[in-house]
Each structure stands twice: as structure tokens, then as C-alpha cells.
């Protein structure tokens, strides 16, 4: 039988309308709780939600949401690959930051011109992320170190290594601001004017995000590797008996997860700030965990989750106009994740019972004479 | 059974105890109502003493916090003496044999005040003389006014021990009979609803061609040899049975042959090729089919649809895969074939494996492992926990495959199954193969004493 953890990370699938019912129930529930919180804080929930809706439907906001969600989505994909195999890569955060530092250093050095520099920078980020994650994978299979512990530790180490690299090798002082050398203009990934009426274009990496989402789906559902990965996540014992080399799968999955994690910093680096400084966004890896949970590791679900998360992030400014503190938004994000987990658990239990009933009903209908039930 | 013990709720109907209706929401309710359950798989902590295991979860308190072991000790002794269980409260569970452990389980529920005992397949893990002891204990309990619900697939045992028998088929009561008025055959026909199957194989199909050859295979765990210098050959068309009390190295032997567990061997060949260095995957692709002992742990992805379970263990081979890709259409079509040919009762191939009954899950596994022309089939307890109908079908498939030249390594706790299906039989005891017996002449009693090391073997 599946454990609560399996259901939490979506290794157990829900079919049909139930897959949609759970998140809808969860969001309604989250709205209810948030309304209660708003009322207690002395604000009008109806007005707050109307403001949120107004704000979210304006073109500049929509572009902003899309931009923010690109990194979130890629980060969630990195987490989800591990989740599907029962690996908790808490280290996406360290992996993307270290990858971004090294890639920024290399990109800023501009050893290659133009598009080639973009490619080189991206490849560098992928390799650094993958290597950093591989440390945790190798430790797990050779020494039995829990990847949760090792990736958390590696996050702290990545922070240290990143600062050391910036201050000793890659950093240039510009006023008081220590940052890597800016990546030259010819190696900037151009934006796409996707939202009509918005002043800024949408980050070009949105294309990569969509491709990665599709690749994630194909890898997991259509390839032998994906089958082995899901089988290992569902039942390691059954996977071993079926001939899966679990050690190799652990390392391979960590490498893939880390490689994708390395990519998740690129929309910011090559599409927005073009250098790594103290202002480079942090915590993307942890947001990715929340979104992977929210989207149940489903590529479409995570896209919706990333957009919702980005919307809530950007909307906190609008709420301040109503004198609603921006922390309300964080409460809302937390409540949504919790509600989703609870709602899926309820729907899952319902589904198991319903399916067993259905099977016994359909089998009982054409009552054949032979065959006994235990 | 789960409903009686409060683990599941009934959709309709009622339960009455001593005439008054009751409703259970949790096992705790059932325990409070005096119902106790002895599970098929023991739920004991090996490193604790009998006393600690018995009081676990309902510890007697002294002054609110401290445990009152003296009182518990006294009560356990009282119960043990009253029902003639002969239990030493201070022994650790790991030193106890299977029969003793079962008595500890029974004592555990009696300690909680149970007056109605549910025993789920209590004899599955016992050898014949332990079964006799158990039945003696049960008669003592009944004579003291307790009620026992004895659930079993083994008809002769039910006939011997029960005062009244209720036959359930597909979840419905089909008959309630008096054991004095019914024969084992009659009872079995009630259960199956048709003719009774028997595990006997007819003429020998053993050939001279060796499929699997094992010489000097040992498995070490914590410096102890759990399989010690095992050697045997299995020929094409031969069923080699391994008899032994569970936990004597059978599981480790199977896992070593499957490449799931490290072992040392002088020789390990399949069809003449050495497979000692092969991975599990390569061994499977090389023609070893595997019906695992615990289908839930090793045989199935319970929360995946049937067609994905068809792929499991065969994920590199046609019709399930093409290069690096999973061939969905091929796998689905072949799953339909298995469902058809092996009579897996399911509404479709998209339901989860967990929704099927044990017998149908097992038929799916048998069908899967027979696919792709295996050379050797390792069948560990192939009919454990399946209904009589599925059992007969599985036996049929094994016989047919044997006639077609398959070599079969059969591990089973069901002595009739071993004797009936095997062309040759070996007895394993503490990891060593201690005897060769001829299945044509041996009786279950002789085999049972060879398995426990009581006799000289046949």
C-alpha cells in the first residue's frame, strides 16, 4: 500500500475528475481560511480578493507573473524528478545558486562571442548543478547518507563557496556593490513580447521552461528510464526484483535533478540581471519544493502552481495599498500548500474505496460458476 | 474479517455479539468488545521479551507513570497456565520457535480480555507437529468457553478443528455445514463451485538438458551462512521442489539466484553460460522468470495499472520496450493477452493492481513471468494466499510449462503442493540442503520431520 509520503509527492496518481477536484477544493478552502485571517486582522476579504483579481488581470502584472514563474517552474521540475523516485532533493537551492555563480563568472569572462557564450553559460550551469547534486547521490549510495541531510548541508556549503568565488575570483567592485562581471549585451537572451499592453517583454526562457516540462513528461512516462524511476519511487523492493539497479538510478536521478536545478537560475542571469550579486534571488529551490507539492509533480499542475505562486508573490504590493500587510500573502501560500495536501489525501482515500467497489461490482455482475474468493 | 476487527466498516448489515448489535470504528473498539485477532504474519518485536511484547500498547501502570511489570508477569503466567500455553514470560521472542511465537500472539489477545479469537491462516507457517500442538491449545481454549473463528484454506484442518464450518466464496456465504456431515472433497467443491483440483503431475517430462546448475552456493549475512554450500541441477522439463520450514535460507537462495543478493558460488550457470557476474536485469532477460514470495513487496506496483505491472521486470524486452522507449501499445496488448489466457478477473487493464484479489494478482504475475520464453522459472510460494480456483489454475500453468520444457525451482510451505508438483525434492534446514527425497513415495509427515531435523529424511 502506498504511504502518506507517496501520496504527498504524487507518486500515486489520481485519475479523471478527481485530479481536478482536489486542487479546486484546496484553493476554495485556502480562500476561506485567508478570509478568516483577513477578518480577524480587520480587513474586508471581499475587497482584498477583488483588488487581487484587478491587479492580476493587468497586462504589466501578467508579464511580471510570467517572468517570475519561469524560474519557479524549472526549479519545481528539478524537485519533482527526485520526488517521483522518493528522493528529496532539498538542495535545489544550493545547486542553482552555485551554478549561477560559476556560470555568471564564465559568461562574464566572455570567452566566446554571442550565442555561443549563451550556450556555454547554460552548459556550465547545468554541469555545475549536476555535479553538486551528484555529491549527495554518491554519498547516499556509497555511505548511506540520507540525501535530505546531505543536500541541506551542501546548501550551506554552496553559499560559502559562492561568496568565496565572487569575492576572490569572479567579483568586480562597482561602487559598494560586489558582483560578477556583467555578461556582455550580445549574450543576453532576448525577451518575447507575449503580453499585449505590457511595457516589458516576457523572459525568453519561458520557451525553455515549456520544453523542459514536455521533456519531463516524456522522460517519465514514455521511456524505460522513466519507468524504472517511477517503479523505484513506488516500491524499491519491487524495482530491485525487476532488475533495476537502484544505486545507479539514485545517482542518475540526482544528476538530472541537479542539472535542471542549475538551469533554474538562468532566466534571472541571462534574461534579467546578467550578473551574480547579493541581489540575486535566493530561496528559489524551496519555492520549487512547494510548487512541486502543489502541482503533484504533474507538469501541467506545476505550471499552474508556479503561476499561482508568482501571482501571490507579485500581488503583495497591491495589497499594501489597502493597508493589508504583505505577510498575509505568505500565510495564504502556506495555507494553499497545506490544503492541497489534505485535499489530495481525502480524495485519494475516496478513490481507493471507490475503485475497489467498482472492481468487485463489475466482477460480480457476470457471475461465473467457477472461482472462489478468499 | 477486517470488518469484524474494526479495520474496515461494513456498507450494510450488522454484527451482533451475544445478541446485541455492535459497531466498530477501530480495532480498539473490537478489542473492547472482546474480539482479538491473531494475524497470519506475526506482529512481534524480536528483541523484546515475551512479557514486553504482550503488554505493548496496554501496559499496566503503577502510580501513573511506572510500568508494573510484576503484575503483568503474574497475569501472563495465570493466563498461560489456565489455557495450557506453556509460555515463559522472560524469554526474548527471537529465541522462540514459530509455534511458540504463535502462542505468544494468542496470549497477547487473551491478555487484552478477548473472548472471541480470530485466527487468520494460523497454520500457514507451521509444520505438521506444530499444527497438532496448536489444535490442542485451541481445544483447551474452546473448552474454557472461548469462541474461535478459524480462517483457513486448508480443508482437512478445518474439518478436524471446527465445530461448524461456513464456506465463503466471492464474499458471500455459500453454505454452513457440520464437519461431521461433509468430506474434504465435498467442502472443496463448495468452495470452488466445481470439480476439485489436485496438484499431482502425471508422467515425467524431465530431460537430460541442464537448465540451471548450482554448485557450492553460499550466502553470508553478518558472518553467518544463511545459505551454506548449496548444490543442485534443474533440467529442462523438471520441477525441483525445495522443502523447508520458512526462514531456513529459501528466500536468500532465491534472491542469490536472481542476483538480488551477494553470494559466493563455485558454479552458477544458466543454459551452460555462467551467470554469476550478471545483474538481475541480465539474468531476467537471459530467461529467468520469477514469482516472488511476497507479491506485494517484490512482484507488483500496487498503485500502478495492470499494464504497467506487465512491464515490471520485463522493461527491456519486447513487446514492452523499443530501444529506450516504453512501447505502450505493445505492453497494453500483451497485458490483454495475459488477462485473457490466464483468466485474470478484472474489469480492464487500467485498474490498479491493488484493486484485484490476491489470486488474480498472482495469476497476472504468473502470466507475466511465463512470457518471453523463460528457461527457468523460480516459483516462491506460488499459491500462497490465493483461493482454490486460482490455485488450480496456477498449478495447471506450471504443469503445462513444465511439459513444454521449462525448468522450475519450486519453493513452498504447502507440502501437498511440493509433493504433488515436484519431480525431485530437496530439504533445506538452516541453510543446508540436508536430504533428497522422492516425491513419489514420501508422505507429508515424513517430509515435515525431515524439515525440522527430527527424522533422518526419507
Boltz contact constraints between the chains, C-beta under 6 A:
constraints:
  - contact:
      token1: [A, 2]
      token2: [B, 303]
      max_distance: 6.0
  - contact:
      token1: [A, 12]
      token2: [B, 303]
      max_distance: 6.0
  - contact:
      token1: [A, 222]
      token2: [B, 325]
      max_distance: 6.0
  - contact:
      token1: [A, 222]
      token2: [B, 326]
      max_distance: 6.0
  - contact:
      token1: [A, 223]
      token2: [B, 324]
      max_distance: 6.0
  - contact:
      token1: [A, 223]
      token2: [B, 325]
      max_distance: 6.0
  - contact:
      token1: [A, 224]
      token2: [B, 315]
      max_distance: 6.0
  - contact:
      token1: [A, 224]
      token2: [B, 321]
      max_distance: 6.0
  - contact:
      token1: [A, 224]
      token2: [B, 324]
      max_distance: 6.0
  - contact:
      token1: [A, 224]
      token2: [B, 326]
      max_distance: 6.0
  - contact:
      token1: [A, 227]
      token2: [B, 315]
      max_distance: 6.0
  - contact:
      token1: [A, 227]
      token2: [B, 326]
      max_distance: 6.0
  - contact:
      token1: [A, 231]
      token2: [B, 301]
      max_distance: 6.0
  - contact:
      token1: [A, 234]
      token2: [B, 301]
      max_distance: 6.0
  - contact:
      token1: [A, 235]
      token2: [B, 301]
      max_distance: 6.0
  - contact:
      token1: [A, 237]
      token2: [B, 297]
      max_distance: 6.0
  - contact:
      token1: [A, 237]
      token2: [B, 298]
      max_distance: 6.0
  - contact:
      token1: [A, 238]
      token2: [B, 298]
      max_distance: 6.0
  - contact:
      token1: [A, 238]
      token2: [B, 301]
      max_distance: 6.0
  - contact:
      token1: [A, 240]
      token2: [B, 260]
      max_distance: 6.0
  - contact:
      token1: [A, 241]
      token2: [B, 292]
      max_distance: 6.0
  - contact:
      token1: [A, 241]
      token2: [B, 298]
      max_distance: 6.0
  - contact:
      token1: [A, 242]
      token2: [B, 312]
      max_distance: 6.0
  - contact:
      token1: [A, 242]
      token2: [B, 313]
      max_distance: 6.0
  - contact:
      token1: [A, 243]
      token2: [B, 280]
      max_distance: 6.0
  - contact:
      token1: [A, 243]
      token2: [B, 281]
      max_distance: 6.0
  - contact:
      token1: [A, 243]
      token2: [B, 284]
      max_distance: 6.0
  - contact:
      token1: [A, 355]
      token2: [B, 355]
      max_distance: 6.0
  - contact:
      token1: [A, 356]
      token2: [B, 355]
      max_distance: 6.0
  - contact:
      token1: [A, 359]
      token2: [B, 347]
      max_distance: 6.0
  - contact:
      token1: [A, 359]
      token2: [B, 351]
      max_distance: 6.0
  - contact:
      token1: [A, 359]
      token2: [B, 355]
      max_distance: 6.0
  - contact:
      token1: [A, 362]
      token2: [B, 347]
      max_distance: 6.0
  - contact:
      token1: [A, 363]
      token2: [B, 345]
      max_distance: 6.0
  - contact:
      token1: [A, 369]
      token2: [B, 193]
      max_distance: 6.0
  - contact:
      token1: [A, 370]
      token2: [B, 193]
      max_distance: 6.0
  - contact:
      token1: [A, 370]
      token2: [B, 194]
      max_distance: 6.0
  - contact:
      token1: [A, 370]
      token2: [B, 389]
      max_distance: 6.0
  - contact:
      token1: [A, 371]
      token2: [B, 389]
      max_distance: 6.0
  - contact:
      token1: [A, 372]
      token2: [B, 169]
      max_distance: 6.0
  - contact:
      token1: [A, 372]
      token2: [B, 191]
      max_distance: 6.0
  - contact:
      token1: [A, 372]
      token2: [B, 192]
      max_distance: 6.0
  - contact:
      token1: [A, 372]
      token2: [B, 387]
      max_distance: 6.0
  - contact:
      token1: [A, 372]
      token2: [B, 388]
      max_distance: 6.0
  - contact:
      token1: [A, 372]
      token2: [B, 389]
      max_distance: 6.0
  - contact:
      token1: [A, 373]
      token2: [B, 169]
      max_distance: 6.0
  - contact:
      token1: [A, 373]
      token2: [B, 170]
      max_distance: 6.0
  - contact:
      token1: [A, 373]
      token2: [B, 171]
      max_distance: 6.0
  - contact:
      token1: [A, 373]
      token2: [B, 387]
      max_distance: 6.0
  - contact:
      token1: [A, 374]
      token2: [B, 387]
      max_distance: 6.0
